[in-house]
C-alpha cells in the first residue's frame, strides 16, 4: 500500500521509520519491495553516482531526470525529491516553481530542502502550494563552505539550542518531518522529544523517529573512494562483487567460454547446405 505523508506523521512515535536513497528505476523497485517507508532521491546522487566531489554542482534538470526514473517504478514508498543547491536560494517564486516541477513533471510526493531560519519563507510558500516539505538540519552538505567542511553540528550548548530552535520552527511552519544529520545523539534525542513531527537521523543516534542511509554506502558500491563517515553501516560489498563478475567475464571472453551453447541461438531452419549456398550468393554480391 502506498505510504503517504499522514502515514509518516502517524509513525512519529513508532520510531521505526526507514528511509533510503535511490536514484534509478531498479533500485526504487528493490527499496519498495523491501518495504522501506520513504525513498529519498537525494542530491548525494552528485557524489555517489555522478562522481562529483560534493553536492553543489548538481542541477534541477539532473535531479528531475533521476526522480522520474524512480517514480516510474511506482514504489509504495513515499518519494521525496531533494531540492538541489541554488534551486531554492534565489527567490521564493523560483523555489516554489522548482518544487512544483518535482511534483508535476517527475511525480514526486514531497520535497526536501536544507536549512532552518534562512529558509522559513521558502518553506512556507512551498507548503502553501500544497507540496509537503521535509526539512534538513545539522550537517547540511550544501553549506559545506560555510561550515568549513563536513563537521558534526550542535556540539556546544549554544549551537545545540540553536538547532533545537530551528527544529521547533520547521515543525511550527508545517514541515511533515525533518532529517537530522551529523548531530550528537543526545541533541537529536532532545529535538525528537520536543517537536511533533518525525525526525529521521543519519549520524544522529538511535533516539529519533527513523533512519536514513545512502543506498550506495549501504551496499558497498563505492564511487571514487568509500566515504569514511562514522555513521555508515555497510551491509554488503557490491563493488568487490561487481569487479569479480567483470573479471570473470573478461576471462570467459578471452577463453571463448562465453557465449556457450546455452547463451547462443540455434540454427533454426538453416542447414549447412543452404548456408553454403547463401555464402556463395554473398560472395557474388560483394565481388
Ligand atoms: O542527499 C542525500 O542523500 C541526503 C541524505 C544523506 C539525508 O540528503
py3Dmol code that shows the C-alpha trace and the ligand (Angstrom):
import py3Dmol

protein = """\
ATOM      1  CA  UNK A   1       0.000   0.000   0.000  1.00  0.00           C
ATOM      2  CA  UNK A   2       1.284   3.468  -0.909  1.00  0.00           C
ATOM      3  CA  UNK A   3       2.882   5.308   2.012  1.00  0.00           C
ATOM      4  CA  UNK A   4       1.510   8.826   2.397  1.00  0.00           C
ATOM      5  CA  UNK A   5       2.578  11.922   4.329  1.00  0.00           C
ATOM      6  CA  UNK A   6      -0.134  11.423   7.043  1.00  0.00           C
ATOM      7  CA  UNK A   7       1.125   7.831   7.463  1.00  0.00           C
ATOM      8  CA  UNK A   8       4.674   9.141   8.087  1.00  0.00           C
ATOM      9  CA  UNK A   9       3.286  11.589  10.672  1.00  0.00           C
ATOM     10  CA  UNK A  10       1.470   8.666  12.369  1.00  0.00           C
ATOM     11  CA  UNK A  11       4.767   6.777  12.591  1.00  0.00           C
ATOM     12  CA  UNK A  12       6.484   9.508  14.669  1.00  0.00           C
ATOM     13  CA  UNK A  13       6.195   7.629  17.939  1.00  0.00           C
ATOM     14  CA  UNK A  14       6.896   4.205  16.450  1.00  0.00           C
ATOM     15  CA  UNK A  15      10.489   5.389  15.973  1.00  0.00           C
ATOM     16  CA  UNK A  16      10.716   2.859  13.162  1.00  0.00           C
ATOM     17  CA  UNK A  17      10.618   4.980  10.012  1.00  0.00           C
ATOM     18  CA  UNK A  18      13.014   3.696   7.354  1.00  0.00           C
ATOM     19  CA  UNK A  19      14.281   5.942   4.580  1.00  0.00           C
ATOM     20  CA  UNK A  20      16.762   5.010   1.847  1.00  0.00           C
ATOM     21  CA  UNK A  21      18.142   6.934  -1.097  1.00  0.00           C
ATOM     22  CA  UNK A  22      17.504   5.671  -4.631  1.00  0.00           C
ATOM     23  CA  UNK A  23      18.387   7.290  -7.914  1.00  0.00           C
ATOM     24  CA  UNK A  24      17.070   4.896 -10.563  1.00  0.00           C
ATOM     25  CA  UNK A  25      14.271   2.504 -11.546  1.00  0.00           C
ATOM     26  CA  UNK A  26      15.683  -0.885 -10.414  1.00  0.00           C
ATOM     27  CA  UNK A  27      16.848   0.487  -7.067  1.00  0.00           C
ATOM     28  CA  UNK A  28      13.457   2.099  -6.467  1.00  0.00           C
ATOM     29  CA  UNK A  29      11.819  -1.287  -7.162  1.00  0.00           C
ATOM     30  CA  UNK A  30      14.128  -3.026  -4.688  1.00  0.00           C
ATOM     31  CA  UNK A  31      13.708  -0.398  -1.976  1.00  0.00           C
ATOM     32  CA  UNK A  32       9.930  -0.515  -2.318  1.00  0.00           C
ATOM     33  CA  UNK A  33       9.868  -4.324  -2.342  1.00  0.00           C
ATOM     34  CA  UNK A  34      11.907  -4.309   0.877  1.00  0.00           C
ATOM     35  CA  UNK A  35       9.097  -2.295   2.476  1.00  0.00           C
ATOM     36  CA  UNK A  36      11.173   0.844   3.134  1.00  0.00           C
ATOM     37  CA  UNK A  37       8.824   3.709   4.081  1.00  0.00           C
ATOM     38  CA  UNK A  38      10.487   6.584   2.216  1.00  0.00           C
ATOM     39  CA  UNK A  39      12.674   6.833  -0.885  1.00  0.00           C
ATOM     40  CA  UNK A  40      14.821   9.939  -0.915  1.00  0.00           C
ATOM     41  CA  UNK A  41      16.142  10.896  -4.320  1.00  0.00           C
ATOM     42  CA  UNK A  42      18.981  12.701  -2.587  1.00  0.00           C
ATOM     43  CA  UNK A  43      21.365  15.196  -4.098  1.00  0.00           C
ATOM     44  CA  UNK A  44      24.023  12.763  -2.823  1.00  0.00           C
ATOM     45  CA  UNK A  45      23.411  11.464  -6.360  1.00  0.00           C
ATOM     46  CA  UNK A  46      26.015  14.068  -7.387  1.00  0.00           C
ATOM     47  CA  UNK A  47      28.729  12.243  -5.472  1.00  0.00           C
ATOM     48  CA  UNK A  48      27.770   8.589  -5.369  1.00  0.00           C
ATOM     49  CA  UNK A  49      26.528   8.213  -8.960  1.00  0.00           C
ATOM     50  CA  UNK A  50      27.801  11.178 -10.963  1.00  0.00           C
ATOM     51  CA  UNK A  51      31.307  11.328  -9.490  1.00  0.00           C
ATOM     52  CA  UNK A  52      31.308  14.946  -8.275  1.00  0.00           C
ATOM     53  CA  UNK A  53      33.302  15.932  -5.181  1.00  0.00           C
ATOM     54  CA  UNK A  54      30.286  17.468  -3.429  1.00  0.00           C
ATOM     55  CA  UNK A  55      26.571  18.120  -3.925  1.00  0.00           C
ATOM     56  CA  UNK A  56      26.895  21.725  -5.056  1.00  0.00           C
ATOM     57  CA  UNK A  57      27.095  21.242  -8.801  1.00  0.00           C
ATOM     58  CA  UNK A  58      24.044  19.070  -9.430  1.00  0.00           C
ATOM     59  CA  UNK A  59      21.245  20.843 -11.317  1.00  0.00           C
ATOM     60  CA  UNK A  60      17.441  20.765 -11.300  1.00  0.00           C
ATOM     61  CA  UNK A  61      17.412  19.020 -14.682  1.00  0.00           C
ATOM     62  CA  UNK A  62      19.765  16.282 -13.483  1.00  0.00           C
ATOM     63  CA  UNK A  63      17.709  15.747 -10.340  1.00  0.00           C
ATOM     64  CA  UNK A  64      14.455  15.654 -12.343  1.00  0.00           C
ATOM     65  CA  UNK A  65      15.911  13.008 -14.668  1.00  0.00           C
ATOM     66  CA  UNK A  66      16.565  10.692 -11.703  1.00  0.00           C
ATOM     67  CA  UNK A  67      13.344  11.436  -9.806  1.00  0.00           C
ATOM     68  CA  UNK A  68      11.435  10.457 -12.964  1.00  0.00           C
ATOM     69  CA  UNK A  69      13.335   7.142 -13.146  1.00  0.00           C
ATOM     70  CA  UNK A  70      12.439   6.417  -9.517  1.00  0.00           C
ATOM     71  CA  UNK A  71       8.727   7.263  -9.816  1.00  0.00           C
ATOM     72  CA  UNK A  72       8.447   5.164 -12.987  1.00  0.00           C
ATOM     73  CA  UNK A  73       8.880   2.172 -10.660  1.00  0.00           C
ATOM     74  CA  UNK A  74       5.622   3.250  -8.937  1.00  0.00           C
ATOM     75  CA  UNK A  75       7.073   2.431  -5.498  1.00  0.00           C
ATOM     76  CA  UNK A  76       4.839   2.041  -2.460  1.00  0.00           C
ATOM     77  CA  UNK A  77       7.417   4.106  -0.574  1.00  0.00           C
ATOM     78  CA  UNK A  78       6.788   7.850  -0.293  1.00  0.00           C
ATOM     79  CA  UNK A  79       9.083   9.537  -2.845  1.00  0.00           C
ATOM     80  CA  UNK A  80      10.878  12.649  -1.593  1.00  0.00           C
ATOM     81  CA  UNK A  81      12.862  14.725  -4.094  1.00  0.00           C
ATOM     82  CA  UNK A  82      15.873  16.625  -2.775  1.00  0.00           C
ATOM     83  CA  UNK A  83      15.989  20.252  -3.933  1.00  0.00           C
ATOM     84  CA  UNK A  84      19.482  20.916  -5.296  1.00  0.00           C
ATOM     85  CA  UNK A  85      21.727  23.825  -4.372  1.00  0.00           C
ATOM     86  CA  UNK A  86      20.505  27.169  -5.833  1.00  0.00           C
ATOM     87  CA  UNK A  87      17.080  25.777  -6.732  1.00  0.00           C
ATOM     88  CA  UNK A  88      15.573  27.480  -3.649  1.00  0.00           C
ATOM     89  CA  UNK A  89      18.162  30.104  -2.657  1.00  0.00           C
ATOM     90  CA  UNK A  90      17.205  32.856  -5.092  1.00  0.00           C
ATOM     91  CA  UNK A  91      13.569  33.983  -4.978  1.00  0.00           C
ATOM     92  CA  UNK A  92      10.599  32.412  -3.230  1.00  0.00           C
ATOM     93  CA  UNK A  93       8.767  32.238  -6.582  1.00  0.00           C
ATOM     94  CA  UNK A  94      11.596  30.333  -8.191  1.00  0.00           C
ATOM     95  CA  UNK A  95      11.757  27.937  -5.234  1.00  0.00           C
ATOM     96  CA  UNK A  96       8.024  27.183  -5.476  1.00  0.00           C
ATOM     97  CA  UNK A  97       8.286  26.690  -9.231  1.00  0.00           C
ATOM     98  CA  UNK A  98      11.184  24.268  -8.815  1.00  0.00           C
ATOM     99  CA  UNK A  99       9.458  22.339  -6.026  1.00  0.00           C
ATOM    100  CA  UNK A 100       6.361  22.084  -8.225  1.00  0.00           C
ATOM    101  CA  UNK A 101       8.434  20.664 -11.108  1.00  0.00           C
ATOM    102  CA  UNK A 102       9.339  17.688  -8.911  1.00  0.00           C
ATOM    103  CA  UNK A 103       5.639  17.055  -8.274  1.00  0.00           C
ATOM    104  CA  UNK A 104       4.147  17.904 -11.684  1.00  0.00           C
ATOM    105  CA  UNK A 105       6.854  16.701 -14.066  1.00  0.00           C
ATOM    106  CA  UNK A 106       8.546  13.957 -12.065  1.00  0.00           C
ATOM    107  CA  UNK A 107       5.741  12.548  -9.910  1.00  0.00           C
ATOM    108  CA  UNK A 108       7.433  13.003  -6.505  1.00  0.00           C
ATOM    109  CA  UNK A 109       5.249  13.020  -3.388  1.00  0.00           C
ATOM    110  CA  UNK A 110       7.216  15.639  -1.431  1.00  0.00           C
ATOM    111  CA  UNK A 111      10.430  17.673  -1.468  1.00  0.00           C
ATOM    112  CA  UNK A 112      13.306  18.089   0.972  1.00  0.00           C
ATOM    113  CA  UNK A 113      15.444  21.150   1.455  1.00  0.00           C
ATOM    114  CA  UNK A 114      18.257  22.123   3.787  1.00  0.00           C
ATOM    115  CA  UNK A 115      18.238  24.839   6.438  1.00  0.00           C
ATOM    116  CA  UNK A 116      16.131  26.473   9.153  1.00  0.00           C
ATOM    117  CA  UNK A 117      15.539  30.190   9.795  1.00  0.00           C
ATOM    118  CA  UNK A 118      17.044  31.301   6.491  1.00  0.00           C
ATOM    119  CA  UNK A 119      14.586  29.106   4.565  1.00  0.00           C
ATOM    120  CA  UNK A 120      11.417  29.964   6.518  1.00  0.00           C
ATOM    121  CA  UNK A 121       9.711  31.993   3.748  1.00  0.00           C
ATOM    122  CA  UNK A 122      10.592  29.489   1.060  1.00  0.00           C
ATOM    123  CA  UNK A 123       9.317  26.525   3.070  1.00  0.00           C
ATOM    124  CA  UNK A 124       6.064  28.308   3.921  1.00  0.00           C
ATOM    125  CA  UNK A 125       5.469  29.228   0.288  1.00  0.00           C
ATOM    126  CA  UNK A 126       6.115  25.675  -0.926  1.00  0.00           C
ATOM    127  CA  UNK A 127       3.731  24.257   1.690  1.00  0.00           C
ATOM    128  CA  UNK A 128       1.165  26.904   0.660  1.00  0.00           C
ATOM    129  CA  UNK A 129       1.421  25.448  -2.833  1.00  0.00           C
ATOM    130  CA  UNK A 130       0.260  22.114  -1.298  1.00  0.00           C
ATOM    131  CA  UNK A 131       3.676  20.499  -1.530  1.00  0.00           C
ATOM    132  CA  UNK A 132       4.792  18.575   1.579  1.00  0.00           C
ATOM    133  CA  UNK A 133       8.249  19.613   2.789  1.00  0.00           C
ATOM    134  CA  UNK A 134      10.828  17.551   4.675  1.00  0.00           C
ATOM    135  CA  UNK A 135      13.368  19.774   6.469  1.00  0.00           C
ATOM    136  CA  UNK A 136      17.069  19.011   6.932  1.00  0.00           C
ATOM    137  CA  UNK A 137      19.131  20.380   9.853  1.00  0.00           C
ATOM    138  CA  UNK A 138      22.551  19.791  11.389  1.00  0.00           C
ATOM    139  CA  UNK A 139      25.280  18.869   8.947  1.00  0.00           C
ATOM    140  CA  UNK A 140      23.775  20.267   5.762  1.00  0.00           C
ATOM    141  CA  UNK A 141      26.146  19.340   2.909  1.00  0.00           C
ATOM    142  CA  UNK A 142      25.082  22.264   0.689  1.00  0.00           C
ATOM    143  CA  UNK A 143      26.548  24.601   3.398  1.00  0.00           C
ATOM    144  CA  UNK A 144      29.907  22.828   3.483  1.00  0.00           C
ATOM    145  CA  UNK A 145      31.814  26.005   2.561  1.00  0.00           C
ATOM    146  CA  UNK A 146      30.143  27.998   5.356  1.00  0.00           C
ATOM    147  CA  UNK A 147      30.651  25.126   7.827  1.00  0.00           C
ATOM    148  CA  UNK A 148      34.301  24.655   6.798  1.00  0.00           C
ATOM    149  CA  UNK A 149      33.738  21.052   5.716  1.00  0.00           C
ATOM    150  CA  UNK A 150      31.537  18.166   6.762  1.00  0.00           C
ATOM    151  CA  UNK A 151      31.550  18.631  10.531  1.00  0.00           C
ATOM    152  CA  UNK A 152      29.285  17.354  13.274  1.00  0.00           C
ATOM    153  CA  UNK A 153      26.979  20.214  14.298  1.00  0.00           C
ATOM    154  CA  UNK A 154      25.421  21.191  17.646  1.00  0.00           C
ATOM    155  CA  UNK A 155      28.406  20.297  19.804  1.00  0.00           C
ATOM    156  CA  UNK A 156      28.113  23.280  22.176  1.00  0.00           C
ATOM    157  CA  UNK A 157      25.121  24.231  24.304  1.00  0.00           C
ATOM    158  CA  UNK A 158      24.616  27.375  22.217  1.00  0.00           C
ATOM    159  CA  UNK A 159      24.716  25.509  18.915  1.00  0.00           C
ATOM    160  CA  UNK A 160      22.519  22.706  20.267  1.00  0.00           C
ATOM    161  CA  UNK A 161      19.970  25.297  21.454  1.00  0.00           C
ATOM    162  CA  UNK A 162      20.054  26.979  18.036  1.00  0.00           C
ATOM    163  CA  UNK A 163      19.436  23.638  16.363  1.00  0.00           C
ATOM    164  CA  UNK A 164      16.520  22.929  18.694  1.00  0.00           C
ATOM    165  CA  UNK A 165      15.029  26.357  17.917  1.00  0.00           C
ATOM    166  CA  UNK A 166      15.344  25.742  14.196  1.00  0.00           C
ATOM    167  CA  UNK A 167      13.706  22.320  14.563  1.00  0.00           C
ATOM    168  CA  UNK A 168      10.808  23.882  16.503  1.00  0.00           C
ATOM    169  CA  UNK A 169      10.483  26.484  13.729  1.00  0.00           C
ATOM    170  CA  UNK A 170      10.339  23.838  10.969  1.00  0.00           C
ATOM    171  CA  UNK A 171       7.693  21.991  12.965  1.00  0.00           C
ATOM    172  CA  UNK A 172       5.636  25.166  13.530  1.00  0.00           C
ATOM    173  CA  UNK A 173       5.627  26.226   9.869  1.00  0.00           C
ATOM    174  CA  UNK A 174       4.326  22.868   8.694  1.00  0.00           C
ATOM    175  CA  UNK A 175       7.187  20.566   7.616  1.00  0.00           C
ATOM    176  CA  UNK A 176       5.977  16.962   7.830  1.00  0.00           C
ATOM    177  CA  UNK A 177       9.337  15.602   9.003  1.00  0.00           C
ATOM    178  CA  UNK A 178      12.996  16.521   9.078  1.00  0.00           C
ATOM    179  CA  UNK A 179      16.379  14.930   8.567  1.00  0.00           C
ATOM    180  CA  UNK A 180      18.854  15.426  11.421  1.00  0.00           C
ATOM    181  CA  UNK A 181      22.321  14.817  10.024  1.00  0.00           C
ATOM    182  CA  UNK A 182      25.621  14.686  11.895  1.00  0.00           C
ATOM    183  CA  UNK A 183      24.498  15.811  15.340  1.00  0.00           C
ATOM    184  CA  UNK A 184      25.302  14.334  18.768  1.00  0.00           C
ATOM    185  CA  UNK A 185      22.816  11.580  19.656  1.00  0.00           C
ATOM    186  CA  UNK A 186      21.705  13.389  22.797  1.00  0.00           C
ATOM    187  CA  UNK A 187      20.850  16.553  20.827  1.00  0.00           C
ATOM    188  CA  UNK A 188      18.808  14.524  18.313  1.00  0.00           C
ATOM    189  CA  UNK A 189      17.016  12.833  21.207  1.00  0.00           C
ATOM    190  CA  UNK A 190      16.044  16.146  22.813  1.00  0.00           C
ATOM    191  CA  UNK A 191      14.871  17.587  19.477  1.00  0.00           C
ATOM    192  CA  UNK A 192      12.789  14.457  18.791  1.00  0.00           C
ATOM    193  CA  UNK A 193      11.125  14.771  22.198  1.00  0.00           C
ATOM    194  CA  UNK A 194      10.377  18.476  21.805  1.00  0.00           C
ATOM    195  CA  UNK A 195       8.817  18.548  18.348  1.00  0.00           C
ATOM    196  CA  UNK A 196       5.629  16.979  16.991  1.00  0.00           C
ATOM    197  CA  UNK A 197       6.904  15.787  13.592  1.00  0.00           C
ATOM    198  CA  UNK A 198       9.157  12.784  12.879  1.00  0.00           C
ATOM    199  CA  UNK A 199      12.936  13.186  12.880  1.00  0.00           C
ATOM    200  CA  UNK A 200      14.938  10.999  10.525  1.00  0.00           C
ATOM    201  CA  UNK A 201      18.535  10.594  11.589  1.00  0.00           C
ATOM    202  CA  UNK A 202      21.790   9.998   9.776  1.00  0.00           C
ATOM    203  CA  UNK A 203      24.682  10.171  12.190  1.00  0.00           C
ATOM    204  CA  UNK A 204      22.208  11.235  14.878  1.00  0.00           C
ATOM    205  CA  UNK A 205      21.955   8.115  17.055  1.00  0.00           C
ATOM    206  CA  UNK A 206      19.037   5.810  17.667  1.00  0.00           C
ATOM    207  CA  UNK A 207      16.683   8.077  19.648  1.00  0.00           C
ATOM    208  CA  UNK A 208      14.993   9.595  16.614  1.00  0.00           C
ATOM    209  CA  UNK A 209      11.815   8.645  14.704  1.00  0.00           C
ATOM    210  CA  UNK A 210      13.695   6.840  11.920  1.00  0.00           C
ATOM    211  CA  UNK A 211      16.923   6.413   9.988  1.00  0.00           C
ATOM    212  CA  UNK A 212      18.227   7.163   6.516  1.00  0.00           C
ATOM    213  CA  UNK A 213      21.323   5.876   4.710  1.00  0.00           C
ATOM    214  CA  UNK A 214      22.728   6.434   1.247  1.00  0.00           C
ATOM    215  CA  UNK A 215      21.993   3.297  -0.812  1.00  0.00           C
ATOM    216  CA  UNK A 216      25.454   3.091  -2.381  1.00  0.00           C
ATOM    217  CA  UNK A 217      27.080   3.233   1.066  1.00  0.00           C
ATOM    218  CA  UNK A 218      24.774   0.510   2.391  1.00  0.00           C
ATOM    219  CA  UNK A 219      25.508  -1.922  -0.442  1.00  0.00           C
ATOM    220  CA  UNK A 220      29.204  -1.050  -0.627  1.00  0.00           C
ATOM    221  CA  UNK A 221      29.145   0.393  -4.146  1.00  0.00           C
ATOM    222  CA  UNK A 222      31.874   2.980  -3.897  1.00  0.00           C
ATOM    223  CA  UNK A 223      32.095   5.845  -6.355  1.00  0.00           C
ATOM    224  CA  UNK A 224      35.629   7.224  -6.039  1.00  0.00           C
ATOM    225  CA  UNK A 225      36.551   6.060  -2.559  1.00  0.00           C
ATOM    226  CA  UNK A 226      34.356   4.773   0.231  1.00  0.00           C
ATOM    227  CA  UNK A 227      33.264   7.658   2.422  1.00  0.00           C
ATOM    228  CA  UNK A 228      34.728   7.209   5.865  1.00  0.00           C
ATOM    229  CA  UNK A 229      31.792   8.664   7.826  1.00  0.00           C
ATOM    230  CA  UNK A 230      31.289   7.019  11.215  1.00  0.00           C
ATOM    231  CA  UNK A 231      27.547   6.649  10.606  1.00  0.00           C
ATOM    232  CA  UNK A 232      27.817   4.417   7.532  1.00  0.00           C
ATOM    233  CA  UNK A 233      26.988   0.757   8.027  1.00  0.00           C
ATOM    234  CA  UNK A 234      27.934  -1.365   5.029  1.00  0.00           C
ATOM    235  CA  UNK A 235      25.567  -4.319   4.644  1.00  0.00           C
ATOM    236  CA  UNK A 236      27.354  -5.860   1.647  1.00  0.00           C
ATOM    237  CA  UNK A 237      30.311  -5.246  -0.624  1.00  0.00           C
ATOM    238  CA  UNK A 238      28.795  -4.937  -4.070  1.00  0.00           C
ATOM    239  CA  UNK A 239      31.761  -3.085  -5.566  1.00  0.00           C
ATOM    240  CA  UNK A 240      34.006  -6.110  -4.986  1.00  0.00           C
ATOM    241  CA  UNK A 241      31.277  -8.438  -6.272  1.00  0.00           C
ATOM    242  CA  UNK A 242      30.856  -6.369  -9.442  1.00  0.00           C
ATOM    243  CA  UNK A 243      34.603  -6.235 -10.121  1.00  0.00           C
ATOM    244  CA  UNK A 244      34.775 -10.020  -9.560  1.00  0.00           C
ATOM    245  CA  UNK A 245      31.985 -10.594 -12.114  1.00  0.00           C
ATOM    246  CA  UNK A 246      33.607  -8.275 -14.657  1.00  0.00           C
ATOM    247  CA  UNK A 247      36.978 -10.011 -14.317  1.00  0.00           C
ATOM    248  CA  UNK A 248      35.323 -13.399 -14.834  1.00  0.00           C
ATOM    249  CA  UNK A 249      33.507 -12.068 -17.926  1.00  0.00           C
ATOM    250  CA  UNK A 250      36.819 -10.841 -19.364  1.00  0.00           C
ATOM    251  CA  UNK A 251      38.405 -14.263 -18.764  1.00  0.00           C
ATOM    252  CA  UNK A 252      35.400 -16.001 -20.397  1.00  0.00           C
ATOM    253  CA  UNK A 253      35.620 -13.734 -23.468  1.00  0.00           C
ATOM    254  CA  UNK A 254      39.345 -14.336 -23.798  1.00  0.00           C
ATOM    255  CA  UNK A 255      38.906 -18.112 -23.413  1.00  0.00           C
ATOM    256  CA  UNK A 256      35.854 -18.164 -25.706  1.00  0.00           C
ATOM    257  CA  UNK A 257      33.830 -19.887 -22.977  1.00  0.00           C
ATOM    258  CA  UNK A 258      31.261 -17.125 -23.312  1.00  0.00           C
ATOM    259  CA  UNK A 259      28.868 -17.336 -25.045  1.00  0.00           C
ATOM    260  CA  UNK A 260      28.335 -21.059 -24.662  1.00  0.00           C
ATOM    261  CA  UNK A 261      25.558 -23.040 -26.453  1.00  0.00           C
ATOM    262  CA  UNK A 262      23.269 -22.024 -23.618  1.00  0.00           C
ATOM    263  CA  UNK A 263      23.646 -18.333 -24.496  1.00  0.00           C
ATOM    264  CA  UNK A 264      23.629 -18.723 -28.299  1.00  0.00           C
ATOM    265  CA  UNK A 265      20.814 -19.075 -30.831  1.00  0.00           C
ATOM    266  CA  UNK A 266      20.376 -22.370 -32.673  1.00  0.00           C
ATOM    267  CA  UNK A 267      20.351 -22.678 -36.479  1.00  0.00           C
ATOM    268  CA  UNK A 268      16.534 -22.912 -36.822  1.00  0.00           C
ATOM    269  CA  UNK A 269      15.697 -23.696 -40.473  1.00  0.00           C
ATOM    270  CA  UNK A 270      19.253 -23.023 -41.622  1.00  0.00           C
ATOM    271  CA  UNK A 271      21.122 -26.117 -42.795  1.00  0.00           C
ATOM    272  CA  UNK A 272      24.791 -26.457 -43.698  1.00  0.00           C
ATOM    273  CA  UNK A 273      23.628 -26.865 -47.351  1.00  0.00           C
ATOM    274  CA  UNK A 274      21.618 -23.641 -47.591  1.00  0.00           C
ATOM    275  CA  UNK A 275      24.256 -21.704 -45.649  1.00  0.00           C
ATOM    276  CA  UNK A 276      26.846 -22.822 -48.217  1.00  0.00           C
ATOM    277  CA  UNK A 277      24.533 -21.524 -50.992  1.00  0.00           C
ATOM    278  CA  UNK A 278      23.957 -18.287 -49.109  1.00  0.00           C
ATOM    279  CA  UNK A 279      27.693 -17.697 -48.662  1.00  0.00           C
ATOM    280  CA  UNK A 280      28.178 -18.210 -52.412  1.00  0.00           C
ATOM    281  CA  UNK A 281      25.432 -15.619 -53.115  1.00  0.00           C
ATOM    282  CA  UNK A 282      27.030 -13.129 -50.780  1.00  0.00           C
ATOM    283  CA  UNK A 283      30.433 -13.626 -52.412  1.00  0.00           C
ATOM    284  CA  UNK A 284      28.820 -12.846 -55.774  1.00  0.00           C
ATOM    285  CA  UNK A 285      27.156  -9.688 -54.467  1.00  0.00           C
ATOM    286  CA  UNK A 286      30.334  -8.439 -52.846  1.00  0.00           C
ATOM    287  CA  UNK A 287      32.667  -9.167 -55.771  1.00  0.00           C
TER     288      UNK A 287
END
"""
ligand_1 = """\
8
LIG
O 21.256 13.671 -0.371
C 21.093 12.806 0.498
O 21.283 11.603 0.267
C 20.676 13.251 1.819
C 20.668 12.247 2.914
C 22.039 11.918 3.343
C 19.828 12.683 4.058
O 20.368 14.389 1.993
"""
view = py3Dmol.view(width=600, height=400)
view.addModel(protein, "pdb")
view.setStyle({"model": 0}, {"cartoon": {"style": "trace"}})
view.addModel(ligand_1, "xyz")
view.setStyle({"model": 1}, {"stick": {}})
view.zoomTo()
view.show()
